[in-house]
Amino acid sequence: MAKELQKMGALVEAGDDYIKVSPPKEWITPSEGIDTYDDHRMAMCFSLAAFGPLKVRINEPACVAKTFPEYFKEFAGIAKK
């Protein structure tokens, strides 16, 4: 989580059992996209960044099939509103 947040410019402090996130001074669109590590929670979490000021590409979004195969279809419907 920390690595992917840092890609977007967030200031992150992380330990074994905590993560402290401060908003970026300047948002960054990572050209390499956001990695999910084959974890549906990462894909879903970072998809919410699409509501922010920049576009975000989620690498390997199909990992959501584990728990919510139609997630991005449903998300697209919400994002259009």
N, CA, C and O atoms as a GROMACS GRO file, in nm:
protein
  324
    1MET      N    1   0.083  -0.118   0.000
    1MET     CA    2   0.000   0.000   0.000
    1MET      C    3   0.088   0.125   0.000
    1MET      O    4   0.065   0.218  -0.077
    2ALA      N    5   0.188   0.127   0.086
    2ALA     CA    6   0.274   0.245   0.097
    2ALA      C    7   0.343   0.276  -0.035
    2ALA      O    8   0.346   0.391  -0.077
    3LYS      N    9   0.397   0.175  -0.099
    3LYS     CA   10   0.470   0.196  -0.225
    3LYS      C   11   0.380   0.256  -0.332
    3LYS      O   12   0.420   0.349  -0.402
    4GLU      N   13   0.259   0.205  -0.343
    4GLU     CA   14   0.166   0.254  -0.446
    4GLU      C   15   0.116   0.394  -0.413
    4GLU      O   16   0.098   0.475  -0.504
    5LEU      N   17   0.093   0.424  -0.287
    5LEU     CA   18   0.055   0.561  -0.248
    5LEU      C   19   0.167   0.660  -0.278
    5LEU      O   20   0.142   0.772  -0.322
    6GLN      N   21   0.289   0.617  -0.254
    6GLN     CA   22   0.404   0.704  -0.282
    6GLN      C   23   0.417   0.732  -0.431
    6GLN      O   24   0.460   0.840  -0.471
    7LYS      N   25   0.381   0.636  -0.514
    7LYS     CA   26   0.384   0.657  -0.658
    7LYS      C   27   0.297   0.776  -0.699
    7LYS      O   28   0.324   0.844  -0.797
    8MET      N   29   0.191   0.799  -0.621
    8MET     CA   30   0.098   0.908  -0.652
    8MET      C   31   0.138   1.038  -0.585
    8MET      O   32   0.071   1.141  -0.601
    9GLY      N   33   0.246   1.035  -0.508
    9GLY     CA   34   0.296   1.156  -0.445
    9GLY      C   35   0.261   1.170  -0.298
    9GLY      O   36   0.301   1.268  -0.235
   10ALA      N   37   0.187   1.075  -0.242
   10ALA     CA   38   0.151   1.083  -0.101
   10ALA      C   39   0.275   1.068  -0.012
   10ALA      O   40   0.371   0.999  -0.048
   11LEU      N   41   0.271   1.133   0.101
   11LEU     CA   42   0.376   1.118   0.202
   11LEU      C   43   0.331   1.005   0.293
   11LEU      O   44   0.224   1.013   0.353
   12VAL      N   45   0.412   0.902   0.304
   12VAL     CA   46   0.372   0.781   0.376
   12VAL      C   47   0.475   0.743   0.479
   12VAL      O   48   0.595   0.739   0.452
   13GLU      N   49   0.426   0.714   0.599
   13GLU     CA   50   0.507   0.657   0.706
   13GLU      C   51   0.442   0.524   0.741
   13GLU      O   52   0.323   0.520   0.773
   14ALA      N   53   0.517   0.416   0.735
   14ALA     CA   54   0.459   0.285   0.760
   14ALA      C   55   0.546   0.206   0.856
   14ALA      O   56   0.669   0.217   0.857
   15GLY      N   57   0.479   0.127   0.938
   15GLY     CA   58   0.547   0.037   1.031
   15GLY      C   59   0.485  -0.100   1.021
   15GLY      O   60   0.404  -0.127   0.933
   16ASP      N   61   0.524  -0.188   1.112
   16ASP     CA   62   0.473  -0.325   1.110
   16ASP      C   63   0.322  -0.332   1.124
   16ASP      O   64   0.258  -0.420   1.067
   17ASP      N   65   0.265  -0.239   1.201
   17ASP     CA   66   0.121  -0.247   1.226
   17ASP      C   67   0.049  -0.114   1.206
   17ASP      O   68  -0.057  -0.091   1.264
   18TYR      N   69   0.107  -0.025   1.124
   18TYR     CA   70   0.039   0.102   1.099
   18TYR      C   71   0.085   0.161   0.967
   18TYR      O   72   0.190   0.126   0.912
   19ILE      N   73   0.004   0.253   0.918
   19ILE     CA   74   0.040   0.333   0.802
   19ILE      C   75  -0.021   0.472   0.822
   19ILE      O   76  -0.139   0.485   0.853
   20LYS      N   77   0.061   0.573   0.806
   20LYS     CA   78   0.017   0.711   0.820
   20LYS      C   79   0.035   0.776   0.682
   20LYS      O   80   0.145   0.778   0.627
   21VAL      N   81  -0.074   0.829   0.629
   21VAL     CA   82  -0.072   0.886   0.495
   21VAL      C   83  -0.109   1.033   0.501
   21VAL      O   84  -0.211   1.071   0.559
   22SER      N   85  -0.024   1.114   0.440
   22SER     CA   86  -0.053   1.258   0.428
   22SER      C   87  -0.070   1.287   0.279
   22SER      O   88  -0.003   1.227   0.195
   23PRO      N   89  -0.162   1.378   0.247
   23PRO     CA   90  -0.187   1.405   0.105
   23PRO      C   91  -0.064   1.462   0.036
   23PRO      O   92   0.020   1.526   0.099
   24PRO      N   93  -0.056   1.438  -0.092
   24PRO     CA   94   0.059   1.488  -0.167
   24PRO      C   95   0.058   1.639  -0.178
   24PRO      O   96  -0.047   1.703  -0.180
   25LYS      N   97   0.177   1.696  -0.187
   25LYS     CA   98   0.188   1.839  -0.217
   25LYS      C   99   0.154   1.858  -0.364
   25LYS      O  100   0.096   1.960  -0.402
   26GLU      N  101   0.190   1.759  -0.445
   26GLU     CA  102   0.157   1.760  -0.587
   26GLU      C  103   0.123   1.618  -0.629
   26GLU      O  104   0.202   1.526  -0.610
   27TRP      N  105   0.004   1.601  -0.686
   27TRP     CA  106  -0.038   1.469  -0.732
   27TRP      C  107   0.045   1.426  -0.851
   27TRP      O  108   0.082   1.508  -0.935
   28ILE      N  109   0.074   1.296  -0.858
   28ILE     CA  110   0.152   1.239  -0.966
   28ILE      C  111   0.070   1.125  -1.028
   28ILE      O  112   0.013   1.043  -0.956
   29THR      N  113   0.067   1.121  -1.160
   29THR     CA  114   0.010   1.006  -1.228
   29THR      C  115   0.125   0.912  -1.260
   29THR      O  116   0.207   0.942  -1.346
   30PRO      N  117   0.132   0.798  -1.192
   30PRO     CA  118   0.243   0.707  -1.219
   30PRO      C  119   0.231   0.646  -1.358
   30PRO      O  120   0.132   0.580  -1.390
   31SER      N  121   0.332   0.669  -1.441
   31SER     CA  122   0.329   0.618  -1.578
   31SER      C  123   0.325   0.466  -1.582
   31SER      O  124   0.272   0.406  -1.676
   32GLU      N  125   0.380   0.403  -1.479
   32GLU     CA  126   0.381   0.256  -1.474
   32GLU      C  127   0.252   0.199  -1.417
   32GLU      O  128   0.235   0.077  -1.412
   33GLY      N  129   0.160   0.285  -1.376
   33GLY     CA  130   0.034   0.240  -1.319
   33GLY      C  131   0.048   0.196  -1.175
   33GLY      O  132   0.157   0.199  -1.117
   34ILE      N  133  -0.064   0.155  -1.119
   34ILE     CA  134  -0.068   0.107  -0.981
   34ILE      C  135  -0.068  -0.045  -0.982
   34ILE      O  136  -0.154  -0.107  -1.045
   35ASP      N  137   0.026  -0.105  -0.913
   35ASP     CA  138   0.034  -0.250  -0.904
   35ASP      C  139  -0.062  -0.301  -0.798
   35ASP      O  140  -0.077  -0.240  -0.692
   36THR      N  141  -0.126  -0.413  -0.826
   36THR     CA  142  -0.223  -0.471  -0.732
   36THR      C  143  -0.165  -0.583  -0.648
   36THR      O  144  -0.221  -0.619  -0.544
   37TYR      N  145  -0.052  -0.639  -0.692
   37TYR     CA  146   0.008  -0.753  -0.621
   37TYR      C  147  -0.090  -0.870  -0.613
   37TYR      O  148  -0.089  -0.949  -0.518
   38ASP      N  149  -0.175  -0.879  -0.715
   38ASP     CA  150  -0.278  -0.983  -0.724
   38ASP      C  151  -0.372  -0.978  -0.603
   38ASP      O  152  -0.422  -1.082  -0.558
   39ASP      N  153  -0.396  -0.860  -0.552
   39ASP     CA  154  -0.481  -0.840  -0.434
   39ASP      C  155  -0.601  -0.752  -0.473
   39ASP      O  156  -0.585  -0.634  -0.504
   40HIS      N  157  -0.719  -0.812  -0.469
   40HIS     CA  158  -0.841  -0.741  -0.508
   40HIS      C  159  -0.862  -0.613  -0.427
   40HIS      O  160  -0.920  -0.517  -0.477
   41ARG      N  161  -0.817  -0.613  -0.304
   41ARG     CA  162  -0.836  -0.494  -0.219
   41ARG      C  163  -0.755  -0.376  -0.271
   41ARG      O  164  -0.799  -0.261  -0.263
   42MET      N  165  -0.636  -0.403  -0.324
   42MET     CA  166  -0.554  -0.296  -0.381
   42MET      C  167  -0.623  -0.237  -0.504
   42MET      O  168  -0.630  -0.115  -0.520
   43ALA      N  169  -0.673  -0.323  -0.591
   43ALA     CA  170  -0.741  -0.275  -0.712
   43ALA      C  171  -0.862  -0.191  -0.676
   43ALA      O  172  -0.883  -0.084  -0.734
   44MET      N  173  -0.941  -0.238  -0.582
   44MET     CA  174  -1.062  -0.166  -0.543
   44MET      C  175  -1.028  -0.034  -0.474
   44MET      O  176  -1.090   0.069  -0.501
   45CYS      N  177  -0.932  -0.038  -0.386
   45CYS     CA  178  -0.892   0.081  -0.312
   45CYS      C  179  -0.842   0.190  -0.407
   45CYS      O  180  -0.887   0.304  -0.401
   46PHE      N  181  -0.750   0.154  -0.493
   46PHE     CA  182  -0.690   0.254  -0.581
   46PHE      C  183  -0.784   0.296  -0.694
   46PHE      O  184  -0.761   0.399  -0.757
   47SER      N  185  -0.887   0.218  -0.721
   47SER     CA  186  -0.984   0.262  -0.822
   47SER      C  187  -1.053   0.390  -0.775
   47SER      O  188  -1.095   0.472  -0.857
   48LEU      N  189  -1.064   0.408  -0.645
   48LEU     CA  190  -1.127   0.528  -0.591
   48LEU      C  191  -1.047   0.654  -0.622
   48LEU      O  192  -1.101   0.765  -0.619
   49ALA      N  193  -0.919   0.638  -0.650
   49ALA     CA  194  -0.836   0.752  -0.687
   49ALA      C  195  -0.884   0.815  -0.818
   49ALA      O  196  -0.848   0.929  -0.848
   50ALA      N  197  -0.963   0.742  -0.894
   50ALA     CA  198  -1.017   0.796  -1.019
   50ALA      C  199  -1.109   0.916  -0.993
   50ALA      O  200  -1.134   0.995  -1.083
   51PHE      N  201  -1.157   0.928  -0.871
   51PHE     CA  202  -1.241   1.043  -0.836
   51PHE      C  203  -1.157   1.166  -0.802
   51PHE      O  204  -1.211   1.274  -0.781
   52GLY      N  205  -1.025   1.149  -0.797
   52GLY     CA  206  -0.933   1.259  -0.767
   52GLY      C  207  -0.899   1.338  -0.892
   52GLY      O  208  -0.966   1.328  -0.994
   53PRO      N  209  -0.794   1.417  -0.881
   53PRO     CA  210  -0.760   1.509  -0.990
   53PRO      C  211  -0.691   1.446  -1.111
   53PRO      O  212  -0.678   1.511  -1.215
   54LEU      N  213  -0.646   1.321  -1.101
   54LEU     CA  214  -0.569   1.259  -1.209
   54LEU      C  215  -0.626   1.124  -1.249
   54LEU      O  216  -0.698   1.060  -1.173
   55LYS      N  217  -0.592   1.082  -1.369
   55LYS     CA  218  -0.629   0.948  -1.413
   55LYS      C  219  -0.533   0.847  -1.350
   55LYS      O  220  -0.416   0.877  -1.326
   56VAL      N  221  -0.585   0.729  -1.325
   56VAL     CA  222  -0.505   0.623  -1.264
   56VAL      C  223  -0.528   0.494  -1.342
   56VAL      O  224  -0.642   0.457  -1.371
   57ARG      N  225  -0.419   0.425  -1.374
   57ARG     CA  226  -0.430   0.295  -1.440
   57ARG      C  227  -0.401   0.187  -1.336
   57ARG      O  228  -0.298   0.190  -1.268
   58ILE      N  229  -0.491   0.093  -1.324
   58ILE     CA  230  -0.475  -0.020  -1.232
   58ILE      C  231  -0.418  -0.136  -1.312
   58ILE      O  232  -0.480  -0.182  -1.408
   59ASN      N  233  -0.301  -0.184  -1.275
   59ASN     CA  234  -0.241  -0.300  -1.340
   59ASN      C  235  -0.308  -0.428  -1.289
   59ASN      O  236  -0.331  -0.443  -1.169
   60GLU      N  237  -0.338  -0.516  -1.379
   60GLU     CA  238  -0.402  -0.644  -1.347
   60GLU      C  239  -0.532  -0.628  -1.268
   60GLU      O  240  -0.547  -0.686  -1.160
   61PRO      N  241  -0.626  -0.550  -1.322
   61PRO     CA  242  -0.753  -0.529  -1.253
   61PRO      C  243  -0.838  -0.656  -1.240
   61PRO      O  244  -0.930  -0.660  -1.158
   62ALA      N  245  -0.809  -0.757  -1.319
   62ALA     CA  246  -0.887  -0.880  -1.314
   62ALA      C  247  -0.876  -0.952  -1.180
   62ALA      O  248  -0.952  -1.046  -1.154
   63CYS      N  249  -0.785  -0.910  -1.095
   63CYS     CA  250  -0.773  -0.975  -0.963
   63CYS      C  251  -0.899  -0.957  -0.879
   63CYS      O  252  -0.917  -1.028  -0.781
   64VAL      N  253  -0.985  -0.864  -0.916
   64VAL     CA  254  -1.110  -0.845  -0.840
   64VAL      C  255  -1.205  -0.963  -0.858
   64VAL      O  256  -1.303  -0.976  -0.784
   65ALA      N  257  -1.178  -1.049  -0.955
   65ALA     CA  258  -1.265  -1.165  -0.981
   65ALA      C  259  -1.276  -1.257  -0.860
   65ALA      O  260  -1.371  -1.335  -0.850
   66LYS      N  261  -1.180  -1.249  -0.770
   66LYS     CA  262  -1.182  -1.335  -0.650
   66LYS      C  263  -1.305  -1.310  -0.566
   66LYS      O  264  -1.363  -1.403  -0.510
   67THR      N  265  -1.346  -1.183  -0.556
   67THR     CA  266  -1.455  -1.148  -0.466
   67THR      C  267  -1.571  -1.074  -0.533
   67THR      O  268  -1.683  -1.077  -0.483
   68PHE      N  269  -1.544  -1.006  -0.646
   68PHE     CA  270  -1.646  -0.920  -0.706
   68PHE      C  271  -1.615  -0.907  -0.855
   68PHE      O  272  -1.567  -0.803  -0.900
   69PRO      N  273  -1.641  -1.011  -0.933
   69PRO     CA  274  -1.604  -1.012  -1.074
   69PRO      C  275  -1.656  -0.894  -1.155
   69PRO      O  276  -1.592  -0.852  -1.251
   70GLU      N  277  -1.768  -0.840  -1.118
   70GLU     CA  278  -1.830  -0.730  -1.192
   70GLU      C  279  -1.792  -0.593  -1.135
   70GLU      O  280  -1.854  -0.492  -1.170
   71TYR      N  281  -1.692  -0.589  -1.048
   71TYR     CA  282  -1.658  -0.464  -0.979
   71TYR      C  283  -1.638  -0.348  -1.074
   71TYR      O  284  -1.701  -0.243  -1.057
   72PHE      N  285  -1.552  -0.362  -1.172
   72PHE     CA  286  -1.521  -0.248  -1.258
   72PHE      C  287  -1.638  -0.210  -1.348
   72PHE      O  288  -1.650  -0.094  -1.387
   73LYS      N  289  -1.723  -0.305  -1.383
   73LYS     CA  290  -1.846  -0.272  -1.457
   73LYS      C  291  -1.936  -0.186  -1.369
   73LYS      O  292  -1.987  -0.084  -1.414
   74GLU      N  293  -1.955  -0.227  -1.246
   74GLU     CA  294  -2.037  -0.150  -1.152
   74GLU      C  295  -1.973  -0.014  -1.122
   74GLU      O  296  -2.041   0.088  -1.115
   75PHE      N  297  -1.842  -0.014  -1.104
   75PHE     CA  298  -1.770   0.109  -1.075
   75PHE      C  299  -1.787   0.209  -1.190
   75PHE      O  300  -1.805   0.329  -1.166
   76ALA      N  301  -1.779   0.161  -1.313
   76ALA     CA  302  -1.794   0.250  -1.428
   76ALA      C  303  -1.930   0.317  -1.426
   76ALA      O  304  -1.943   0.434  -1.463
   77GLY      N  305  -2.033   0.244  -1.383
   77GLY     CA  306  -2.166   0.303  -1.373
   77GLY      C  307  -2.174   0.415  -1.270
   77GLY      O  308  -2.242   0.515  -1.291
   78ILE      N  309  -2.105   0.397  -1.161
   78ILE     CA  310  -2.102   0.500  -1.055
   78ILE      C  311  -2.020   0.620  -1.101
   78ILE      O  312  -2.060   0.734  -1.080
   79ALA      N  313  -1.907   0.593  -1.162
   79ALA     CA  314  -1.816   0.700  -1.203
   79ALA      C  315  -1.880   0.792  -1.308
   79ALA      O  316  -1.841   0.908  -1.318
   80LYS      N  317  -1.974   0.742  -1.386
   80LYS     CA  318  -2.040   0.823  -1.489
   80LYS      C  319  -2.141   0.920  -1.431
   80LYS      O  320  -2.176   1.018  -1.496
   81LYS      N  321  -2.186   0.896  -1.309
   81LYS     CA  322  -2.291   0.981  -1.249
   81LYS      C  323  -2.238   1.112  -1.200
   81LYS      O  324  -2.313   1.194  -1.148
   0.00000   0.00000   0.00000
